[in-house]
Amino acid sequence: MNDGERRFSIPLPGLPPRSRSEQHRAATPLELFFDLCFVTAVAQAGVKLVHALAEGEYAHGIAGYVIVFFAIWWAWMNFTWFASAYDRDDALYRAVTLVQIAGALVLAAGVPRAFDSADLSIAVTGYVIMRLALAVQWLRAAAGETGAARRTALRYVAGLVVVQIGWVVVAALPHDVRLIVFPVAACADVAVPVLAERTRRTPWHPEHIAERYGLFTLIVLGESVTAATIAVQQALDERWELGELLPIAVGGLLIVFAAFRVYFAVPAGTRLNTSRAAFVWGYGHYLILGSGAAIGAGVEVAVEHSDHASHIPRLVAAAAVTVPTALFLLMVWVLHARHFKRDLAEQSVLPIAGAAVLACTFAGRWAVLLAGLAAIASVAAGTALGARGTDEFTEP
C-alpha cells in the first residue's frame, strides 16, 4: 500500500476477492433470494406492457417497457457481477444485500406509476437505494484491495454516486425533457463498469456469471408461462371458445420450450475468457432478457384479442408474440450460439428460424401456433445437424 492509500483509509471491514479459478462455483441462497425479489418487478413491467398494447398505445407501451426493464436489468446485473467477484457472505455483506433487495421491491412498486403517469419518483428512489448500497459494497472491496484493484473499486464508487445524482435530476425533469435526457443518463450508467475496469478487471467467475444469467433467463421465461396461463384461464372463465384459445396456448408453450432449449444448448461460461467478450455478452443480454419477458406479455395480448377484450388489429396482436420471439432467437445466436457452430448449415438455423417466426405474423389466427412450430423446428434442426458424424445426438 502506497502513501496515498494510507492517507485514504476506509472505515469499513475489507471484502477480499474470491478466486476466479474456484471449482464448482454455484449461486448462493442469498443470490437466489435476490433474484426472486426481481420477479415482482419483471411481472409488473409485463402487465403494464400488455395493458398499453391492448389499448393501442404502442409507442407509450414499448417506450415505457424499454425504460423500466432497463432499470430492472441494470440493477440486477451490477449486483450479480459484484457478487461473483467479492461475495464472502459475512454478516455485513448479507445486511447490505438485504438493503438492495428492499430497493428492488421499491423499484417494483414504482413500475405502475412510471408506466401510467410517467412518474419516476418511486422507481428512481428504489434504484438509488440499491445503487448506494452497492457503493457501500464497493467501498468494502476497496478496503480489502491494494494497488490497481483498489483504484478500480474506488472508480466504481465514484461512478455509482455521480450517476445516481444524475438519475435524481432526470426524475425531476418535465416528461418531454426526460425522454431526451434518459438515453444520455443510461449511457453514462452503463459506462461505469467499462471506465472502472479499463486498467484492471474485477475477479468475476466465468462459470458463475453464466449460471446467474441462466437463472435470470429462467425467471423471465417463467414469467412468460405464468402470464400466458393466467390469460388463458381468465378467457376460459369468461366462457370463450377453446378453439380460439388452444392455438395460442399451444403455440406460446412451444415458443417458451424452444427458447429454453436454444438458450441452454451449450454452456456459456467457456466463452467469457476476456473482458471484451464478457462486456458484450453481459450487456447484450438486455435484449435477450427483455424479449424473453415480452414473449409472455405478447401471448397475453393475443389471448385478449381472441376473446375480444382488445380491439387492436389481429396483425398487431400476432406481432406482440412473433417480434420478441424472433428477437430472442436472433440475439441468442449473435451473442452465444454462433460461436459453437461448425458450418454454414448450423449457423443458418437460428437466423432462418427468426425470419420464419416473423413471417408467421401474417398467418391470422394461426400466427402464434405456427410461430411455436417454427421455433420448435429450429431446435429439431439444430439437434439433427449437431449429431452429424457422431454416434449419438450432441448439443447443437
C-alpha positions as CSV (number, residue, x, y, z in Angstrom):
1,M,0.0,0.0,0.0
2,N,1.5,3.4,-1.0
3,D,1.4,6.6,1.0
4,G,-1.7,7.9,-0.8
5,E,-3.6,4.8,0.0
6,R,-2.5,5.0,3.7
7,R,-3.8,8.6,3.9
8,F,-7.2,7.5,2.5
9,S,-8.5,4.9,4.9
10,I,-11.9,3.3,4.6
11,P,-13.8,2.8,7.9
12,L,-15.3,-0.5,6.8
13,P,-14.1,-4.1,7.1
14,G,-12.4,-5.2,3.9
15,L,-14.0,-7.6,1.5
16,P,-11.3,-9.7,-0.1
17,P,-11.9,-11.0,-3.6
18,R,-12.9,-14.6,-4.5
19,S,-10.7,-16.8,-6.7
20,R,-11.6,-16.8,-10.4
21,S,-10.3,-20.4,-10.6
22,E,-12.6,-21.7,-7.8
23,Q,-14.0,-25.1,-8.8
24,H,-17.8,-25.8,-8.9
25,R,-18.8,-22.2,-8.1
26,A,-22.6,-22.1,-7.7
27,A,-25.2,-19.5,-6.9
28,T,-25.7,-18.9,-3.2
29,P,-29.1,-19.0,-1.5
30,L,-28.9,-15.2,-1.0
31,E,-28.3,-14.7,-4.7
32,L,-31.3,-16.9,-5.5
33,F,-33.4,-14.9,-3.0
34,F,-32.2,-11.6,-4.6
35,D,-33.4,-13.0,-8.0
36,L,-36.8,-13.9,-6.7
37,C,-37.4,-10.4,-5.5
38,F,-37.0,-9.2,-9.1
39,V,-39.8,-11.5,-10.2
40,T,-42.3,-8.9,-9.0
41,A,-40.6,-6.1,-11.0
42,V,-40.5,-8.2,-14.2
43,A,-44.1,-9.2,-13.8
44,Q,-45.2,-5.5,-13.2
45,A,-43.4,-4.4,-16.4
46,G,-45.0,-7.2,-18.4
47,V,-48.5,-6.4,-17.1
48,K,-48.2,-2.8,-18.0
49,L,-46.9,-3.6,-21.4
50,V,-49.9,-5.8,-22.0
51,H,-52.3,-3.1,-21.0
52,A,-50.6,-0.5,-23.2
53,L,-50.6,-2.7,-26.3
54,A,-54.1,-3.9,-25.7
55,E,-55.3,-0.3,-25.6
56,G,-53.5,0.6,-28.8
57,E,-50.9,2.7,-27.0
58,Y,-48.0,1.1,-28.9
59,A,-45.3,3.8,-28.6
60,H,-46.1,4.5,-24.9
61,G,-46.1,0.8,-24.0
62,I,-42.9,-0.1,-25.8
63,A,-41.0,3.0,-24.6
64,G,-42.2,2.5,-21.0
65,Y,-41.2,-1.2,-21.1
66,V,-37.8,-0.4,-22.5
67,I,-37.1,2.2,-19.8
68,V,-38.5,0.1,-16.9
69,F,-36.8,-3.1,-18.0
70,F,-33.5,-1.3,-18.3
71,A,-33.7,-0.2,-14.7
72,I,-34.6,-3.8,-13.6
73,W,-31.9,-5.4,-15.7
74,W,-29.1,-3.0,-14.9
75,A,-29.7,-3.1,-11.1
76,W,-29.7,-6.9,-11.2
77,M,-26.6,-7.0,-13.4
78,N,-24.5,-4.8,-11.2
79,F,-25.2,-6.8,-8.1
80,T,-24.5,-10.1,-10.0
81,W,-21.1,-9.2,-11.3
82,F,-20.0,-7.7,-7.9
83,A,-21.2,-10.8,-6.0
84,S,-19.3,-13.0,-8.4
85,A,-16.1,-11.2,-7.5
86,Y,-16.5,-10.4,-3.8
87,D,-19.3,-12.4,-2.2
88,R,-17.8,-13.5,1.2
89,D,-21.2,-13.9,2.8
90,D,-20.4,-12.3,6.1
91,A,-23.0,-10.6,8.2
92,L,-22.4,-7.1,6.9
93,Y,-22.5,-8.3,3.3
94,R,-25.8,-10.0,3.9
95,A,-27.2,-6.9,5.6
96,V,-26.3,-4.6,2.7
97,T,-27.7,-7.1,0.2
98,L,-31.0,-7.0,2.1
99,V,-31.0,-3.2,1.7
100,Q,-30.5,-3.8,-2.1
101,I,-33.4,-6.2,-2.1
102,A,-35.6,-3.6,-0.3
103,G,-34.6,-1.2,-3.1
104,A,-35.6,-3.7,-5.7
105,L,-39.1,-4.0,-4.1
106,V,-39.4,-0.2,-4.0
107,L,-38.4,-0.2,-7.7
108,A,-41.1,-2.8,-8.5
109,A,-43.7,-0.7,-6.6
110,G,-42.8,2.3,-8.8
111,V,-43.3,0.4,-12.1
112,P,-47.1,1.1,-12.4
113,R,-46.7,4.8,-11.7
114,A,-43.8,5.0,-14.2
115,F,-46.0,3.5,-16.9
116,D,-49.3,5.2,-16.1
117,S,-48.2,8.7,-15.4
118,A,-44.5,8.8,-16.3
119,D,-43.8,9.5,-12.6
120,L,-40.3,8.0,-12.0
121,S,-40.0,9.2,-8.4
122,I,-40.7,5.9,-6.7
123,A,-38.8,3.8,-9.2
124,V,-35.8,6.1,-9.0
125,T,-36.0,6.0,-5.2
126,G,-35.8,2.2,-5.2
127,Y,-33.0,2.4,-7.8
128,V,-31.0,4.8,-5.7
129,I,-31.4,2.7,-2.6
130,M,-30.0,-0.3,-4.5
131,R,-27.1,1.5,-6.1
132,L,-25.9,3.4,-3.0
133,A,-26.0,0.1,-1.1
134,L,-23.8,-1.3,-3.9
135,A,-21.5,1.6,-3.5
136,V,-21.0,0.6,0.2
137,Q,-20.1,-2.9,-1.0
138,W,-17.5,-1.4,-3.4
139,L,-16.1,0.6,-0.6
140,R,-15.6,-2.6,1.3
141,A,-14.0,-4.2,-1.7
142,A,-11.6,-1.2,-1.9
143,A,-10.7,-1.6,1.8
144,G,-9.8,-5.2,1.1
145,E,-7.7,-4.5,-2.0
146,T,-4.4,-2.7,-2.8
147,G,-2.9,-1.0,-5.9
148,A,-4.8,-1.2,-9.2
149,A,-7.6,-3.4,-7.8
150,R,-8.3,-0.8,-5.1
151,R,-8.4,2.0,-7.7
152,T,-10.9,0.0,-9.7
153,A,-13.2,-0.4,-6.7
154,L,-13.0,3.3,-5.9
155,R,-13.8,4.2,-9.5
156,Y,-16.9,2.1,-9.2
157,V,-17.9,4.0,-6.0
158,A,-17.4,7.4,-7.7
159,G,-19.2,6.4,-10.8
160,L,-22.2,5.0,-8.9
161,V,-22.6,8.1,-6.7
162,V,-22.3,10.5,-9.7
163,V,-24.8,8.6,-11.8
164,Q,-27.3,8.3,-9.0
165,I,-27.3,12.1,-8.6
166,G,-27.9,12.2,-12.3
167,W,-30.9,9.9,-12.1
168,V,-32.5,12.0,-9.3
169,V,-32.1,15.0,-11.6
170,V,-33.7,13.1,-14.5
171,A,-36.7,12.1,-12.4
172,A,-37.3,15.7,-11.5
173,L,-37.3,16.9,-15.2
174,P,-40.5,17.5,-17.2
175,H,-41.7,14.4,-19.1
176,D,-40.8,15.7,-22.6
177,V,-37.3,16.7,-21.5
178,R,-36.8,13.4,-19.6
179,L,-37.4,11.3,-22.7
180,I,-34.5,13.2,-24.4
181,V,-32.2,13.0,-21.4
182,F,-32.9,9.4,-20.4
183,P,-30.6,7.8,-23.1
184,V,-27.7,10.0,-22.0
185,A,-28.2,9.0,-18.4
186,A,-28.5,5.4,-19.4
187,C,-25.3,5.5,-21.4
188,A,-23.5,7.2,-18.5
189,D,-24.7,4.4,-16.2
190,V,-23.6,1.5,-18.4
191,A,-20.2,3.2,-19.0
192,V,-19.3,3.0,-15.3
193,P,-18.0,-0.6,-15.4
194,V,-16.2,0.0,-18.7
195,L,-14.4,3.0,-17.2
196,A,-13.8,1.4,-13.8
197,E,-12.2,-1.7,-15.2
198,R,-10.2,-0.1,-18.0
199,T,-6.9,-1.0,-16.4
200,R,-7.8,-4.0,-14.3
201,R,-10.8,-6.2,-14.4
202,T,-12.6,-7.5,-11.2
203,P,-12.2,-11.2,-10.4
204,W,-15.6,-12.4,-11.5
205,H,-16.0,-16.1,-12.1
206,P,-17.0,-17.0,-15.7
207,E,-19.0,-20.2,-14.9
208,H,-20.7,-18.5,-12.0
209,I,-21.7,-15.5,-14.2
210,A,-23.1,-17.8,-16.9
211,E,-25.1,-19.7,-14.3
212,R,-26.5,-16.4,-12.8
213,Y,-27.6,-15.2,-16.2
214,G,-29.1,-18.5,-16.9
215,L,-31.1,-18.3,-13.7
216,F,-32.5,-14.9,-14.6
217,T,-33.4,-16.2,-18.1
218,L,-35.4,-18.9,-16.4
219,I,-37.2,-16.2,-14.4
220,V,-38.2,-14.2,-17.4
221,L,-39.3,-17.4,-19.3
222,G,-41.2,-18.5,-16.2
223,E,-43.0,-15.1,-16.2
224,S,-44.0,-15.7,-19.8
225,V,-45.5,-19.1,-18.9
226,T,-47.3,-17.5,-15.9
227,A,-48.7,-14.6,-17.9
228,A,-49.9,-16.8,-20.7
229,T,-51.5,-19.3,-18.2
230,I,-53.4,-16.5,-16.4
231,A,-54.6,-15.0,-19.7
232,V,-56.0,-18.3,-20.9
233,Q,-57.6,-19.1,-17.5
234,Q,-59.4,-15.7,-17.5
235,A,-60.6,-16.2,-21.0
236,L,-62.0,-19.7,-20.2
237,D,-63.7,-18.3,-17.0
238,E,-65.5,-15.9,-19.3
239,R,-66.7,-18.9,-21.4
240,W,-64.8,-18.1,-24.6
241,E,-64.5,-21.0,-27.0
242,L,-61.5,-23.2,-26.6
243,G,-61.0,-23.3,-30.4
244,E,-59.8,-19.7,-30.3
245,L,-57.5,-20.2,-27.3
246,L,-56.0,-23.6,-28.0
247,P,-53.7,-22.5,-30.9
248,I,-52.4,-19.5,-28.9
249,A,-51.9,-21.6,-25.7
250,V,-50.1,-24.4,-27.6
251,G,-48.0,-22.0,-29.7
252,G,-47.0,-20.0,-26.6
253,L,-45.9,-23.1,-24.8
254,L,-43.9,-24.3,-27.8
255,I,-42.2,-20.9,-28.0
256,V,-41.1,-21.0,-24.4
257,F,-39.9,-24.6,-24.7
258,A,-37.9,-23.7,-27.7
259,A,-36.5,-20.5,-26.1
260,F,-35.4,-22.6,-23.1
261,R,-33.7,-25.3,-25.3
262,V,-31.9,-22.8,-27.5
263,Y,-30.5,-20.7,-24.7
264,F,-29.2,-23.7,-22.6
265,A,-28.0,-25.8,-25.5
266,V,-24.3,-25.2,-24.7
267,P,-22.6,-23.8,-21.6
268,A,-21.8,-20.1,-21.9
269,G,-19.1,-19.8,-19.3
270,T,-16.4,-21.2,-21.7
271,R,-16.6,-18.0,-23.8
272,L,-16.2,-15.5,-21.0
273,N,-12.5,-15.6,-21.1
274,T,-11.8,-11.9,-21.8
275,S,-13.2,-8.6,-20.6
276,R,-14.3,-7.7,-24.1
277,A,-16.2,-10.9,-24.6
278,A,-17.8,-10.6,-21.1
279,F,-18.9,-7.0,-21.6
280,V,-20.5,-7.7,-25.0
281,W,-22.2,-10.9,-23.7
282,G,-23.3,-9.3,-20.4
283,Y,-24.7,-6.1,-22.0
284,G,-26.3,-7.9,-24.9
285,H,-28.4,-9.9,-22.5
286,Y,-30.6,-6.8,-22.1
287,L,-32.2,-7.7,-25.4
288,I,-32.3,-11.5,-24.6
289,L,-33.9,-10.9,-21.2
290,G,-36.2,-8.1,-22.3
291,S,-37.5,-10.1,-25.3
292,G,-37.9,-13.2,-23.2
293,A,-40.1,-11.4,-20.7
294,A,-42.0,-9.7,-23.5
295,I,-43.0,-13.1,-25.0
296,G,-45.4,-13.8,-22.2
297,A,-46.9,-10.3,-22.5
298,G,-47.4,-10.9,-26.2
299,V,-49.2,-14.1,-25.6
300,E,-51.5,-12.4,-23.2
301,V,-52.2,-9.7,-25.8
302,A,-53.0,-12.4,-28.3
303,V,-55.4,-14.0,-25.9
304,E,-57.1,-10.7,-25.1
305,H,-57.5,-10.1,-28.8
306,S,-59.0,-13.6,-29.4
307,D,-61.7,-13.0,-26.7
308,H,-62.4,-9.5,-27.9
309,A,-61.2,-7.8,-24.8
310,S,-58.9,-5.8,-27.0
311,H,-59.8,-4.2,-30.3
312,I,-56.3,-3.8,-31.8
313,P,-55.7,-5.3,-35.3
314,R,-55.0,-9.0,-35.5
315,L,-51.7,-8.3,-37.1
316,V,-50.6,-6.2,-34.1
317,A,-51.7,-9.0,-31.7
318,A,-49.7,-11.5,-33.6
319,A,-46.6,-9.3,-33.8
320,A,-46.7,-8.9,-30.0
321,V,-45.7,-12.6,-29.9
322,T,-43.6,-13.0,-33.0
323,V,-41.4,-10.0,-32.7
324,P,-40.0,-10.7,-29.2
325,T,-39.7,-14.4,-30.1
326,A,-37.7,-13.6,-33.2
327,L,-35.5,-11.1,-31.3
328,F,-34.8,-13.7,-28.6
329,L,-33.7,-16.3,-31.1
330,L,-31.5,-13.9,-33.1
331,M,-29.8,-12.4,-30.0
332,V,-29.0,-15.9,-28.6
333,W,-27.4,-16.7,-31.9
334,V,-25.5,-13.4,-32.1
335,L,-24.2,-13.5,-28.5
336,H,-23.6,-17.1,-27.9
337,A,-24.8,-19.9,-30.2
338,R,-22.9,-18.9,-33.3
339,H,-19.6,-19.4,-31.6
340,F,-20.3,-23.1,-31.3
341,K,-21.5,-23.9,-34.8
342,R,-19.3,-25.9,-37.2
343,D,-20.5,-24.8,-40.6
344,L,-23.0,-22.7,-42.6
345,A,-25.8,-25.2,-42.2
346,E,-25.6,-25.0,-38.4
347,Q,-25.1,-21.2,-38.5
348,S,-28.2,-20.7,-40.5
349,V,-30.7,-22.5,-38.2
350,L,-31.5,-19.6,-35.7
351,P,-31.4,-16.7,-38.3
352,I,-33.8,-18.7,-40.5
353,A,-36.0,-19.6,-37.5
354,G,-36.2,-15.9,-36.6
355,A,-37.2,-14.9,-40.1
356,A,-39.8,-17.7,-40.2
357,V,-41.3,-16.7,-36.8
358,L,-41.6,-13.1,-38.1
359,A,-43.3,-14.4,-41.3
360,C,-45.9,-16.1,-39.1
361,T,-47.1,-12.7,-38.1
362,F,-49.2,-12.7,-41.2
363,A,-50.9,-16.1,-40.6
364,G,-54.0,-14.7,-38.9
365,R,-55.5,-16.7,-36.1
366,W,-52.8,-19.4,-36.5
367,A,-49.9,-17.0,-36.1
368,V,-48.9,-17.9,-32.6
369,L,-49.2,-21.7,-33.2
370,L,-47.2,-21.5,-36.4
371,A,-44.5,-19.4,-34.7
372,G,-44.3,-22.0,-32.0
373,L,-43.9,-24.8,-34.6
374,A,-41.2,-22.8,-36.3
375,A,-39.3,-22.3,-33.1
376,I,-39.5,-25.9,-32.2
377,A,-38.4,-26.9,-35.7
378,S,-35.3,-24.8,-35.2
379,V,-34.5,-26.9,-32.1
380,A,-35.0,-30.2,-34.0
381,A,-32.9,-29.0,-36.9
382,G,-30.1,-27.8,-34.6
383,T,-30.1,-31.1,-32.8
384,A,-30.1,-33.1,-36.0
385,L,-27.3,-31.1,-37.6
386,G,-25.2,-31.2,-34.4
387,A,-25.5,-35.0,-34.4
388,R,-23.8,-35.5,-37.8
389,G,-20.7,-37.6,-37.6
390,T,-21.4,-38.8,-34.0
391,D,-22.8,-42.0,-32.6
392,E,-25.4,-40.1,-30.6
393,F,-27.1,-36.8,-30.5
394,T,-24.9,-33.9,-29.3
395,E,-26.0,-30.4,-28.3
396,P,-26.4,-28.0,-31.3
